[in-house]
Every structure is written in C-alpha cells, then in structure tokens.
Amino acid sequence: MESVGDVLKRQPSRFQYQDLVQQIVKDPDVAAFIQKESLSQEELNRSISKFNQYITERDKFLRGDTDYIARGYKPILVMNYGYADVSYEETPAEKEEAIKNRLKLINLPASLKKASLAQVDLDDLGRLPVFEKLLAFVEQYPAIRKGLYLYGDFGVGKSFMVAALAHDLSEKRGVSSTL
C-alpha cells in the first residue's frame, strides 16, 4: 500500500497535495461515507490518509491482487474515535467456507454441510414441533444447557435436521460440530 506521505514526497508543492485530497474525496465510496457520517472539516483532514489506504486496498481487492493482505475480506470504512479508519469484513464466500469448516461429517454425505433449518420441509406436520425446538435451541444457545435427542423411523429426516441445526449453530453462533 502506498502511503499519502510517499505520494507527497513525489509532489513538489502543497497545491498538488490539495489536488490529491480532492481526488480522494471525490471517490464515490469515500464521498458517500463522508456524507453518511457527516464528517466535519477537522475529521476529514484527520481521515485523508485512511481514505487513501481504503482506496488502495479496495482496488487491490477488486482486482484480486495476489499481494492483497486480507484475502477473503473486503475493506470497509468505519468511524474510529473522530476519524475514518479501514476495517475488513468477511466476504460471503469466506463466511460460507468458515461455516463448512466448522462442520465435520463422519460417514454422512458432504451435501449435508449445506443443510439449513430454512430448508426443512414442513409439509409433514410431524416435523413442526421438532423444527420449533431446533430453532429455539439455536436462538438460545449457549444459554440453554440441555441437548436434543431426535428419534424416529428410517428416512424421516433426522440426519438432515441435525445437520441443519449444526449448520445454523455454526453460522449464527460460530459453533463447531461433528456428526
């Protein structure tokens, strides 16, 4: 990442620094952030180097550069005690990969790693009470200390529902599970 200081060393006058500042604040993402956060001139002045860092990192991320430091994470602008700062958020692909990595399946189909409670077929009304218990378990975890015990005939969807529970616990609570 090229710092504002490095750019300034190549610039012979203060006038060109102002050109650089104008170029930075005209960036659509930066301009939207400035407007959204209603930055004062002082906050804007303190944030110029971070805006420059954001633009540089965002462009590397969008190009898919191999020297991008936070692979799998997208740079975003955030407020940090009176000035803008660069933070990184997980991309959807990275998030899905992390969810899958927290699920270990032994002698079960790999397709169950993608199961989610949202996919449970509720046409069979016998599943509804179980589904409600699974949803409550996810919402109340880790406060709830009880486990769940599912039983039923072959092929009614017990494995799918347990895999969906494990997936949702991984997604919403960061829990690792082995099935």
HUPE-V663374 format. One record per pair of residues at least 12 apart in sequence whose C-alpha atoms are under 10 Angstrom apart, sorted by the first residue. I is the first residue (numbers start at 1). J is the second residue. Records with the same first field share a line. If there is no record, write none. Layout:
# HUPE-V663374
I=J + J
This chain:
# HUPE-V663374
1=52 + 53 + 54 + 55 + 56 + 57 + 60 + 67 + 68 + 69
2=49 + 52 + 53 + 56 + 57
3=49 + 50 + 52 + 53 + 56
4=17 + 20 + 21 + 48 + 49 + 50 + 51 + 52 + 53
5=49
7=20
8=20
20=48 + 52
21=44 + 45 + 48 + 49 + 51 + 52
22=48
23=52
24=48 + 49 + 51 + 52 + 54 + 55
25=44 + 48 + 51 + 52
27=51 + 52 + 55
29=51 + 54 + 55 + 58 + 76 + 77
30=48 + 51 + 52 + 54 + 55 + 77 + 84
31=51
33=51 + 76 + 77 + 78 + 79 + 84
34=47 + 77 + 84
37=78 + 79 + 84
39=79 + 82 + 83 + 84
40=82 + 83
42=82 + 83
43=79 + 81 + 82 + 83 + 84
44=82 + 83 + 84
45=83 + 84
46=82 + 83 + 84 + 85
47=79 + 80 + 82 + 83 + 84 + 85 + 86
48=83 + 84 + 85
49=84 + 85
50=77 + 83 + 84 + 85 + 86
51=77 + 84 + 85 + 86
52=86
53=75 + 85 + 86
54=75 + 76 + 77 + 84 + 85 + 86 + 87
55=75 + 76 + 77 + 86
56=75
57=69 + 70 + 74 + 75 + 76 + 86 + 88
58=74 + 75 + 76 + 86
59=75
60=74 + 75
61=73 + 74 + 75
62=74
70=88 + 89 + 90
71=88 + 90 + 91 + 94
72=88 + 89 + 90 + 91 + 92 + 93 + 94 + 95
73=87 + 88 + 89 + 90 + 91 + 92 + 93 + 94 + 95
74=86 + 87 + 88 + 89 + 90 + 91 + 92
75=87 + 88 + 89 + 90 + 91
76=88 + 89
95=171
96=114 + 170 + 171
98=170 + 171 + 174
99=113 + 114 + 166 + 167 + 168 + 169 + 170 + 171 + 172 + 174 + 175 + 176
100=112 + 113 + 114 + 166 + 167 + 170 + 171 + 176
101=113 + 170 + 176 + 177
102=166 + 167 + 169 + 170 + 171 + 174 + 175 + 176 + 177 + 178
103=163 + 166 + 167 + 169 + 170 + 175 + 176 + 177 + 178 + 179
104=163 + 166 + 176 + 177 + 178 + 179
105=163 + 177 + 178 + 179
106=178 + 179
107=179
108=159 + 160 + 163 + 179
111=160 + 163
112=159 + 160 + 161 + 162 + 163 + 164 + 166 + 167 + 179
113=160 + 163 + 164 + 166 + 167
114=160 + 163 + 164 + 167 + 168
115=159 + 160 + 161 + 162 + 163 + 164 + 165 + 166 + 167 + 168
116=160 + 161 + 162 + 163 + 164 + 165 + 166 + 167 + 168 + 169 + 171
117=131 + 132 + 134 + 135 + 138 + 160 + 161 + 162 + 163 + 164 + 165 + 166 + 167 + 168
118=131 + 135 + 164 + 168
119=160 + 161 + 164
120=157 + 160 + 161 + 164
121=157 + 161
124=156
126=156
127=156 + 157 + 158 + 161
130=148 + 149 + 150 + 158 + 161
131=161 + 165
133=148
134=148 + 161 + 162 + 164 + 165 + 166 + 168
135=165 + 168 + 169
137=165 + 169
138=165 + 166 + 168 + 169 + 170 + 171 + 172 + 173
139=168 + 169 + 172 + 173
141=169 + 172 + 173 + 175
142=169 + 173 + 175
148=162
149=162
150=162
159=179
162=179
163=177 + 178 + 179
165=177
166=178 + 179
